[in-house]
């Protein structure tokens, strides 16, 4: 996960930069996409899609997710006892000071 600096700069992970040809000094486009931000690499354009196309893509993704959940591909059981509590972590962090 990348951090945003005080100047609102973001570092592109090397693997992604190599994959999409993002070099130092390259200009990338940022596009609002609902609750997320889409980064458009240099030399590429965001595809303009109609509302109907976007809804169809959303419905298809929802169907795939429901199929995965039905097959049991969920996060799995959550541990009930990790051997530590949140308070343990807080106390340990304060002891180091």
LOVEXKOL-704277 format. One record per residue: residue number from 1; residue in three letters; chain; x, y, z of N, C-alpha, C in turn. Coordinates in Angstrom, 2 decimals. Example, Ala and Ser with C-alpha at 12.3 -4.5 7.8 and 13.67 -1.06 7.14 Angstrom:
# LOVEXKOL-704277
 resi resn chain     nxx     nyy     nzz    caxx    cayy    cazz     cxx     cyy     czz
    1  ALA     A   13.19   -5.69    7.80   12.30   -4.50    7.80   13.20   -3.30    7.80
    2  SER     A   12.85   -2.25    7.08   13.67   -1.06    7.14   12.90    0.03    7.87
//
This chain:
# LOVEXKOL-704277
 resi resn chain     nxx     nyy     nzz    caxx    cayy    cazz     cxx     cyy     czz
    1  UNK     A    0.85   -1.17    0.00    0.00    0.00    0.00    0.90    1.24    0.00
    2  UNK     A    0.60    2.18   -0.83    1.39    3.39   -0.95    0.88    4.46    0.01
    3  UNK     A    1.80    5.28    0.49    1.43    6.41    1.34    1.35    7.66    0.49
    4  UNK     A    0.52    8.58    0.92    0.43    9.89    0.29    1.26   10.84    1.13
    5  UNK     A    2.19   11.56    0.50    3.05   12.48    1.23    2.30   13.75    1.56
    6  UNK     A    2.96   14.63    2.33    2.33   15.91    2.68    2.08   16.77    1.44
    7  UNK     A    2.81   16.49    0.36    2.59   17.21   -0.90    1.60   16.47   -1.80
    8  UNK     A    0.93   15.46   -1.24   -0.06   14.64   -1.94    0.56   13.86   -3.09
    9  UNK     A    1.80   13.43   -2.92    2.47   12.61   -3.93    2.34   11.15   -3.54
   10  UNK     A    2.26   10.29   -4.56    2.12    8.85   -4.34    3.22    8.14   -5.12
   11  UNK     A    3.80    7.11   -4.51    4.80    6.31   -5.19    4.11    5.12   -5.84
   12  UNK     A    4.35    4.92   -7.12    3.79    3.77   -7.84    4.70    2.57   -7.57
   13  UNK     A    4.14    1.46   -7.09    4.97    0.28   -6.85    5.72   -0.13   -8.12
   14  UNK     A    7.00   -0.54   -7.97    7.86   -0.86   -9.10    7.24   -1.89  -10.04
   15  UNK     A    6.65   -2.94   -9.47    6.05   -3.99  -10.29    4.98   -3.42  -11.22
   16  UNK     A    4.14   -2.53  -10.69    3.09   -1.94  -11.53    3.67   -0.95  -12.52
   17  UNK     A    4.66   -0.17  -12.09    5.27    0.79  -13.00    5.91    0.06  -14.18
   18  UNK     A    6.62   -1.03  -13.89    7.24   -1.81  -14.98    6.19   -2.41  -15.89
   19  UNK     A    5.16   -2.94  -15.30    4.11   -3.61  -16.08    3.38   -2.66  -17.03
   20  UNK     A    3.17   -1.43  -16.57    2.39   -0.49  -17.38    3.25    0.61  -18.02
   21  UNK     A    4.55    0.47  -17.98    5.43    1.41  -18.67    5.44    2.80  -18.07
   22  UNK     A    5.32    2.88  -16.76    5.34    4.19  -16.10    6.78    4.48  -15.70
   23  UNK     A    7.36    5.48  -16.32    8.75    5.88  -16.09    8.77    7.20  -15.32
   24  UNK     A    9.90    7.53  -14.68   10.00    8.83  -14.01    9.69    9.95  -14.99
   25  UNK     A    8.88   10.88  -14.57    8.48   12.01  -15.41    7.25   11.74  -16.26
   26  UNK     A    6.77   10.49  -16.28    5.58   10.17  -17.08    4.35   10.85  -16.46
   27  UNK     A    3.42   11.18  -17.30    2.17   11.77  -16.82    1.08   10.71  -16.85
   28  UNK     A    0.44   10.53  -15.71   -0.65    9.57  -15.62   -1.93   10.34  -15.35
   29  UNK     A   -3.03    9.76  -15.74   -4.33   10.38  -15.52   -5.01    9.73  -14.33
   30  UNK     A   -5.76   10.52  -13.60   -6.54   10.04  -12.45   -8.00   10.24  -12.79
   31  UNK     A   -8.81    9.24  -12.52  -10.23    9.31  -12.87  -11.06    8.80  -11.71
   32  UNK     A  -12.04    9.60  -11.30  -12.96    9.15  -10.26  -13.83    8.05  -10.84
   33  UNK     A  -13.97    6.96  -10.08  -14.77    5.82  -10.54  -15.61    5.32   -9.36
   34  UNK     A  -16.63    6.09   -9.03  -17.47    5.71   -7.89  -16.73    5.93   -6.59
   35  UNK     A  -16.56    4.87   -5.81  -15.88    4.96   -4.52  -14.38    4.74   -4.63
   36  UNK     A  -13.85    4.60   -5.83  -12.42    4.36   -6.02  -11.86    5.37   -7.02
   37  UNK     A  -10.54    5.36   -7.15   -9.86    6.21   -8.13   -9.15    5.30   -9.11
   38  UNK     A   -9.32    5.57  -10.37   -8.68    4.78  -11.43   -7.46    5.56  -11.93
   39  UNK     A   -6.33    4.87  -12.05   -5.10    5.47  -12.57   -4.93    5.00  -14.00
   40  UNK     A   -4.80    5.94  -14.93   -4.66    5.62  -16.34   -3.20    5.81  -16.72
   41  UNK     A   -2.50    4.71  -17.11   -1.09    4.82  -17.48   -0.90    5.67  -18.74
   42  UNK     A    0.34    6.11  -18.99    0.61    6.92  -20.18    0.28    6.17  -21.46
   43  UNK     A   -0.25    6.89  -22.44   -0.54    6.30  -23.74   -1.81    5.48  -23.79
   44  UNK     A   -2.56    5.47  -22.72   -3.82    4.72  -22.71   -4.95    5.67  -22.38
   45  UNK     A   -6.10    5.31  -22.80   -7.28    6.12  -22.51   -8.29    5.28  -21.77
   46  UNK     A   -8.99    5.93  -20.89  -10.08    5.24  -20.21  -11.19    5.01  -21.22
   47  UNK     A  -11.73    3.82  -21.20  -12.81    3.52  -22.13  -14.10    4.15  -21.63
   48  UNK     A  -14.72    4.90  -22.51  -16.01    5.49  -22.17  -17.07    4.40  -22.28
   49  UNK     A  -17.76    4.17  -21.19  -18.78    3.13  -21.21  -20.11    3.74  -20.80
   50  UNK     A  -21.16    3.19  -21.36  -22.49    3.68  -21.05  -22.93    3.15  -19.69
   51  UNK     A  -23.96    3.73  -19.16  -24.51    3.28  -17.89  -24.95    1.82  -18.00
   52  UNK     A  -25.56    1.46  -19.11  -26.01    0.08  -19.31  -24.84   -0.90  -19.28
   53  UNK     A  -23.73   -0.53  -19.93  -22.55   -1.39  -19.95  -21.97   -1.54  -18.55
   54  UNK     A  -21.87   -0.43  -17.83  -21.33   -0.48  -16.47  -22.22   -1.32  -15.56
   55  UNK     A  -23.54   -1.19  -15.71  -24.45   -2.01  -14.90  -24.32   -3.48  -15.23
   56  UNK     A  -24.15   -3.80  -16.52  -23.96   -5.19  -16.93  -22.66   -5.75  -16.35
   57  UNK     A  -21.58   -4.97  -16.36  -20.32   -5.39  -15.77  -20.46   -5.60  -14.26
   58  UNK     A  -21.18   -4.71  -13.62  -21.40   -4.83  -12.18  -22.20   -6.09  -11.87
   59  UNK     A  -23.25   -6.34  -12.64  -24.07   -7.54  -12.42  -23.25   -8.81  -12.63
   60  UNK     A  -22.38   -8.80  -13.63  -21.54   -9.97  -13.89  -20.56  -10.20  -12.74
   61  UNK     A  -19.96   -9.12  -12.23  -19.03   -9.24  -11.11  -19.76   -9.72   -9.86
   62  UNK     A  -20.96   -9.24   -9.64  -21.75   -9.68   -8.49  -22.07  -11.16   -8.60
   63  UNK     A  -22.42  -11.61   -9.79  -22.72  -13.04  -10.00  -21.49  -13.90   -9.73
   64  UNK     A  -20.31  -13.44  -10.19  -19.07  -14.18   -9.93  -18.79  -14.26   -8.44
   65  UNK     A  -19.00  -13.16   -7.73  -18.75  -13.15   -6.29  -19.71  -14.09   -5.57
   66  UNK     A  -20.96  -14.08   -5.94  -21.95  -14.98   -5.31  -21.60  -16.44   -5.57
   67  UNK     A  -21.11  -16.73   -6.78  -20.70  -18.10   -7.10  -19.51  -18.53   -6.24
   68  UNK     A  -18.54  -17.62   -6.05  -17.40  -17.93   -5.19  -17.85  -18.20   -3.76
   69  UNK     A  -18.76  -17.37   -3.27  -19.25  -17.55   -1.90  -20.00  -18.86   -1.76
   70  UNK     A  -20.77  -19.24   -2.79  -21.54  -20.49   -2.75  -20.60  -21.70   -2.75
   71  UNK     A  -19.42  -21.56   -3.38  -18.45  -22.65   -3.42  -17.62  -22.72   -2.14
   72  UNK     A  -17.85  -21.79   -1.24  -17.12  -21.79    0.02  -15.82  -21.03    0.00
   73  UNK     A  -15.64  -20.16   -0.97  -14.41  -19.36   -1.05  -14.59  -18.05   -0.30
   74  UNK     A  -14.84  -18.16    1.00  -14.98  -16.94    1.79  -13.73  -16.74    2.62
   75  UNK     A  -13.76  -15.83    3.52  -12.58  -15.51    4.33  -12.24  -16.64    5.30
   76  UNK     A  -13.14  -17.57    5.50  -12.88  -18.68    6.41  -13.22  -18.32    7.84
   77  UNK     A  -13.11  -19.30    8.70  -13.46  -19.04   10.09  -12.47  -18.09   10.74
   78  UNK     A  -12.98  -17.23   11.56  -12.15  -16.28   12.27  -11.67  -16.91   13.58
   79  UNK     A  -10.43  -16.69   13.96   -9.94  -17.28   15.20  -10.67  -16.69   16.40
   80  UNK     A  -11.01  -17.53   17.33  -11.69  -17.05   18.53  -10.70  -16.66   19.61
   81  UNK     A   -9.51  -17.30   19.62   -8.50  -16.97   20.60   -7.14  -16.87   19.90
   82  UNK     A   -6.65  -15.65   19.80   -5.37  -15.44   19.13   -4.19  -15.58   20.10
   83  UNK     A   -4.48  -15.64   21.38   -3.41  -15.68   22.35   -3.00  -14.28   22.80
   84  UNK     A   -3.68  -13.26   22.31   -3.40  -11.90   22.72   -4.67  -11.07   22.56
   85  UNK     A   -4.72   -9.94   23.21   -5.86   -9.04   23.09   -5.38   -7.69   22.58
   86  UNK     A   -6.29   -6.87   22.21   -5.94   -5.53   21.75   -5.24   -4.75   22.87
   87  UNK     A   -5.71   -4.95   24.10   -5.09   -4.27   25.24   -3.64   -4.71   25.41
   88  UNK     A   -3.35   -6.01   25.16   -1.96   -6.48   25.24   -1.07   -5.70   24.28
   89  UNK     A   -1.56   -5.48   23.06   -0.77   -4.75   22.07   -0.56   -3.31   22.50
   90  UNK     A   -1.61   -2.70   23.06   -1.51   -1.31   23.51   -0.50   -1.19   24.65
   91  UNK     A   -0.58   -2.12   25.62    0.34   -2.10   26.76    1.78   -2.31   26.29
   92  UNK     A    1.98   -3.23   25.35    3.32   -3.52   24.85    3.89   -2.29   24.15
   93  UNK     A    3.06   -1.58   23.39    3.53   -0.39   22.69    3.91    0.73   23.65
   94  UNK     A    3.20    0.84   24.76    3.51    1.88   25.74    4.75    1.53   26.55
   95  UNK     A    5.04    0.25   26.73    6.21   -0.15   27.50    7.50    0.22   26.78
   96  UNK     A    7.45    0.30   25.45    8.65    0.59   24.66    9.04    2.06   24.76
   97  UNK     A    8.16    2.89   25.24    8.44    4.34   25.28    9.30    4.74   26.40
//
